[in-house]
Amino acid sequence: MHVAALRDEVSVGPRTVRATQAGALVKLLTCGSVDDGKSTLIGRLLWDAAGVTDDQRAAVALASQNRAVNGEKIDFSLLLDGLQAEREQGITIDIAWRYFETPGRRFIIIDSPGHEQYTRNMATGASHADIAILLVDARHGAKRQTRRHAAICDLVGIKKVVLAVNKMDAVGWSEARYRDIERDFLAMAGSFNFAQVMTIPVAALTGDNVVYRSTAMPWYAGPTLLDYLEAVDPVAELVDAPFRLPVQLVLRAAGDFRGYAGTVTSGRIKVGDRIVDARSGLGATLRRIASMDGDMPVASKGDAVTLVLDTDLDISRGAVLSETARRPVNADVIEARLVWLSETPFDPEAGYLLRTATDLTPVTSMSVSALVDFETLASTPAHACGVNDIADCRVLLGRATAIDLFRDLPGTGNFVLVSAIDGATVAGGVITWAQAGAPAVGDNVLVLNRALLARGVCADLGDSPADEAEFNRRAQEVAVLLRSAGVPVLIEL
Amino acid sequence: MTALTSHLKLLEAESIHIFREAAAQFRAPVLLYSVGKDSTVLLHLARKTFWPAKPPFPLLHVDTTWKFPEMIAFRDRTARDFGLDLIVHTNHDGLARNINPFDHPPSVYTDVMKTVALRQALDTGGFDAAFGGARRDEEGSRAKERVFSFRSAGHRWEPRRQRPEMWQLLNGRLGKGETVRVFPLSNWTEGDVWRYIQLEKLDVVPLYFAAERPVVSRNGQLLVVADERMRFEPGKRPVLRKVRFRTLGCWPLTAAIESDADDIESVVEETLAARVSERAGRLIDHDTAGAMEMKKREGYF
């Protein structure tokens, strides 16, 4: 029997939910600080949209009585109480995953901390999301942290953003106030690469426009938050994106079976298509898409498949199978924007490895060129970066690896940086520029070394620490100017 | 082709991706097979992942000696039918000390017969990665778990030192003495597991389906009497009631629920309509505040 045939109406919470075939999976980031009412908003969403069971309801109702917060009957933020116990142990700065479903959809809420000192946790959570809900307090409007949250969402590739203007009850349900905030936010959002930006006036405490339409704001004709979430298309897929499959494993089995196992990160492939290994340039024709449930004719983005080719390419994990026309770059040098995750700051002398889709490539050298300022979104020349910093950097690889630019193909354009010493994940980043072929001095890469700078730009500087800092600052500035003029630069001081 | 709904298809693909990343990056993985519904789904996904080859790792069952006989029979049949290696480990030291769920508090019993036993088995086998069927929707501390959950030497979980995981990238590079628990079902819910079992027509232990079973009531929970080791409270005798299990563990510590759901359709229906959270029937979770987090720190999966 198919679950679609399940048709009984079951009462789950205040809302009657039809237990039927669940729809697509939507991964939802929620960010904002506790003061903005984030816990209350998530709690309200779970409570009204059926993500809460009776024993949890009873526990929350009891705890609410004890606390009598806001003179209200129920404190919805207590639904996240399992996490509050951990707060005392100091780990609520971490991301929490919550799940609920409505008749149309299955949702994953990635609840991430909003404070600046937890930027790395927010970036980590955001990297898994399709859609972000940014929360602001209607009394305060978009704050500096709203811009920071939007910038992080943009960095990790989120294409759809909802601004939930919360606590509308506290501003007398004022349309004028809401429109001001909306206007400011839309102006700000224009500087990012979002495909869709939405604003919704809500009051999490009373539930207005979260799941149920508000009667206090008749001037708002748009969807409630849940209406929006149930209707939005979570996929921001390019039409006719090029095929990519980073090879995870080569599977061998009886009868000379040899299959390339991996997840399609972009585009689609069908039996009979020509494909190429980006690194070696070797080509083959797709003969089978093999699976335990029977062969498939086509594989598309997101499918975890096993490809059987007509000729065996001598490739292994780390290879990227591609369509023949639009191939990845066989990069030896990349430039990237990254968020530094480790408590240990970047050290140009430390050994790092670049972990792309399925490849692990040694880093020959790496330099930071700038830090991103969240206030202005401008880059400030820098050569160091530490935890929670967003930095632009340049990485020389020990050997070529097949990658794409993140803005074109996120699945083959992202990476994490791994410490060669203890294996820790120290940074996560997106590739903004890549070049095939090793950069050679005198080729097309300008090496800014000490002698070159000391001759003129830094001729007035001595050996004091202050002068040394100034020397570095000027070196970075020169590099930034040259790069903006299209000249690849390496700083070797 | 199977008729998976779109969100289950996405979850399945995500799980297969995780299995493959782990198989590629770790030297000696093992699959923790606890015989329950989550293990059933986990094993099915492992078979799909590596098909037409067999999963390149053995199954490990930590047998506390307090499992239902139906579970043991199902376990042995599963390993045989799929031609997989099965390692069964019991903490014989704990057994010799007669550590049992009646004379010892759940925390002590669980630590000795499950957590310590698991550590022994992993160390003996030299495994550097263990697949587990844990889901983030089960419990508060699990809501914060990583897909690759790193354990320091001695299998300790340090919540503050978890590795960040970004996008689909899973970094399995181990530091000295570290091992990993891998959770391919991280983003599945109880409802997903049951719908998947239904759609893929998977065989599960019959205890999940309602039947007349000998039951005693204790602290408001229904215990099914599995064998003669049961300790009855004065004046209490088992009565036959139609019950089933939402979650399976050691029989003296796992409560049954009254139900008429005796086939997969009605179990799915009942699960999706459930008004009480799944682990409410797990007595070990309520022993002390933050019980699960404590167990995980000690090396429980």
HADDOCK unambig.tbl for C-alpha pairs under 7 A between the chains (distance, minus, plus):
assign (segid A and resid 2 and name CA) (segid B and resid 199 and name CA) 6.72 0.50 0.50
assign (segid A and resid 10 and name CA) (segid B and resid 273 and name CA) 6.04 0.50 0.50
assign (segid A and resid 12 and name CA) (segid B and resid 273 and name CA) 6.95 0.50 0.50
assign (segid A and resid 19 and name CA) (segid B and resid 272 and name CA) 6.70 0.50 0.50
assign (segid A and resid 23 and name CA) (segid B and resid 6 and name CA) 6.36 0.50 0.50
assign (segid A and resid 23 and name CA) (segid B and resid 7 and name CA) 6.04 0.50 0.50
assign (segid A and resid 24 and name CA) (segid B and resid 6 and name CA) 5.58 0.50 0.50
assign (segid A and resid 24 and name CA) (segid B and resid 7 and name CA) 4.63 0.50 0.50
assign (segid A and resid 25 and name CA) (segid B and resid 7 and name CA) 5.04 0.50 0.50
assign (segid A and resid 53 and name CA) (segid B and resid 275 and name CA) 4.59 0.50 0.50
assign (segid A and resid 53 and name CA) (segid B and resid 276 and name CA) 4.92 0.50 0.50
assign (segid A and resid 53 and name CA) (segid B and resid 277 and name CA) 5.80 0.50 0.50
assign (segid A and resid 54 and name CA) (segid B and resid 275 and name CA) 4.85 0.50 0.50
assign (segid A and resid 54 and name CA) (segid B and resid 276 and name CA) 5.13 0.50 0.50
assign (segid A and resid 55 and name CA) (segid B and resid 276 and name CA) 5.36 0.50 0.50
assign (segid A and resid 55 and name CA) (segid B and resid 277 and name CA) 6.74 0.50 0.50
assign (segid A and resid 82 and name CA) (segid B and resid 140 and name CA) 4.79 0.50 0.50
assign (segid A and resid 83 and name CA) (segid B and resid 140 and name CA) 6.08 0.50 0.50
assign (segid A and resid 91 and name CA) (segid B and resid 159 and name CA) 6.97 0.50 0.50
assign (segid A and resid 91 and name CA) (segid B and resid 160 and name CA) 6.11 0.50 0.50
assign (segid A and resid 94 and name CA) (segid B and resid 144 and name CA) 6.98 0.50 0.50
assign (segid A and resid 95 and name CA) (segid B and resid 144 and name CA) 6.19 0.50 0.50
assign (segid A and resid 96 and name CA) (segid B and resid 143 and name CA) 5.39 0.50 0.50
assign (segid A and resid 96 and name CA) (segid B and resid 144 and name CA) 4.94 0.50 0.50
assign (segid A and resid 97 and name CA) (segid B and resid 136 and name CA) 6.69 0.50 0.50
assign (segid A and resid 97 and name CA) (segid B and resid 143 and name CA) 5.12 0.50 0.50
assign (segid A and resid 97 and name CA) (segid B and resid 144 and name CA) 6.44 0.50 0.50
assign (segid A and resid 98 and name CA) (segid B and resid 137 and name CA) 6.47 0.50 0.50
assign (segid A and resid 98 and name CA) (segid B and resid 143 and name CA) 6.87 0.50 0.50
assign (segid A and resid 99 and name CA) (segid B and resid 137 and name CA) 6.50 0.50 0.50
assign (segid A and resid 124 and name CA) (segid B and resid 164 and name CA) 6.43 0.50 0.50
assign (segid A and resid 124 and name CA) (segid B and resid 165 and name CA) 6.32 0.50 0.50
assign (segid A and resid 124 and name CA) (segid B and resid 166 and name CA) 5.15 0.50 0.50
assign (segid A and resid 127 and name CA) (segid B and resid 166 and name CA) 5.60 0.50 0.50
assign (segid A and resid 127 and name CA) (segid B and resid 167 and name CA) 5.01 0.50 0.50
assign (segid A and resid 128 and name CA) (segid B and resid 166 and name CA) 6.88 0.50 0.50
assign (segid A and resid 128 and name CA) (segid B and resid 167 and name CA) 5.29 0.50 0.50
assign (segid A and resid 248 and name CA) (segid B and resid 20 and name CA) 6.37 0.50 0.50
assign (segid A and resid 248 and name CA) (segid B and resid 21 and name CA) 6.47 0.50 0.50
assign (segid A and resid 248 and name CA) (segid B and resid 24 and name CA) 6.88 0.50 0.50
assign (segid A and resid 249 and name CA) (segid B and resid 20 and name CA) 6.80 0.50 0.50
assign (segid A and resid 249 and name CA) (segid B and resid 24 and name CA) 6.32 0.50 0.50
assign (segid A and resid 251 and name CA) (segid B and resid 50 and name CA) 6.97 0.50 0.50
assign (segid A and resid 252 and name CA) (segid B and resid 53 and name CA) 6.73 0.50 0.50
assign (segid A and resid 253 and name CA) (segid B and resid 52 and name CA) 6.24 0.50 0.50
assign (segid A and resid 253 and name CA) (segid B and resid 53 and name CA) 5.09 0.50 0.50
assign (segid A and resid 263 and name CA) (segid B and resid 17 and name CA) 6.52 0.50 0.50
assign (segid A and resid 291 and name CA) (segid B and resid 51 and name CA) 6.61 0.50 0.50
assign (segid A and resid 292 and name CA) (segid B and resid 48 and name CA) 5.68 0.50 0.50
assign (segid A and resid 292 and name CA) (segid B and resid 51 and name CA) 5.91 0.50 0.50
assign (segid A and resid 292 and name CA) (segid B and resid 52 and name CA) 6.96 0.50 0.50
assign (segid A and resid 293 and name CA) (segid B and resid 1 and name CA) 5.22 0.50 0.50
assign (segid A and resid 293 and name CA) (segid B and resid 2 and name CA) 6.61 0.50 0.50
assign (segid A and resid 294 and name CA) (segid B and resid 1 and name CA) 6.04 0.50 0.50
assign (segid A and resid 302 and name CA) (segid B and resid 13 and name CA) 6.89 0.50 0.50
assign (segid A and resid 303 and name CA) (segid B and resid 13 and name CA) 5.80 0.50 0.50
assign (segid A and resid 304 and name CA) (segid B and resid 13 and name CA) 4.95 0.50 0.50
assign (segid A and resid 304 and name CA) (segid B and resid 16 and name CA) 6.44 0.50 0.50
assign (segid A and resid 304 and name CA) (segid B and resid 17 and name CA) 6.29 0.50 0.50
assign (segid A and resid 357 and name CA) (segid B and resid 169 and name CA) 6.29 0.50 0.50
assign (segid A and resid 422 and name CA) (segid B and resid 174 and name CA) 6.99 0.50 0.50
assign (segid A and resid 422 and name CA) (segid B and resid 175 and name CA) 4.62 0.50 0.50
assign (segid A and resid 423 and name CA) (segid B and resid 173 and name CA) 4.83 0.50 0.50
assign (segid A and resid 423 and name CA) (segid B and resid 174 and name CA) 5.62 0.50 0.50
assign (segid A and resid 423 and name CA) (segid B and resid 175 and name CA) 5.58 0.50 0.50
assign (segid A and resid 424 and name CA) (segid B and resid 163 and name CA) 6.91 0.50 0.50
assign (segid A and resid 425 and name CA) (segid B and resid 163 and name CA) 6.38 0.50 0.50
assign (segid A and resid 425 and name CA) (segid B and resid 164 and name CA) 6.70 0.50 0.50
assign (segid A and resid 428 and name CA) (segid B and resid 166 and name CA) 6.76 0.50 0.50
